[in-house]
Amino acid sequence: MGESVTLRPARPQDARVAAELIYSTGPASFNLAFDSKDKALSIIRRLFTKPDTIMSFKHATVAEFQERTVGVLILLDRNIERQTQVQSGAELLKIVGPLFLLFRLPIYL
């Protein structure tokens, strides 16, 4: 029998690979929201390492195949989503600053 995919809880150390995988789900949207791939990846990585954000490792499961991360799944129920919205916004504000968000506001709306 061949090797199978294994699932495990994500860890903060998975941020680099997880950010690439999350980014790959909508590169055009992330680039529009955050101005560039590099900036988007940086933001996703930072949000992934924070325990109380919508993209946190705490809500993620990593899929591995032959000791290589091949997928990430982030699942939130509505209560967790509501609980993490404020902290996610606060972290985003810390990361990019108020001026960046102000200039990008028309895109977010």
Secondary structure, 3 states (H helix, E strand, C coil): CCCCCEEEECCHHHHHHHHHHHHCCCHHHHHHHHCCHHHHHHHHHHHHHCCCCCCCHHHEEEEEECCEEEEEEECCCHHHHHHHHHHHHHHHHHHHCHHHHHHHHHHHC
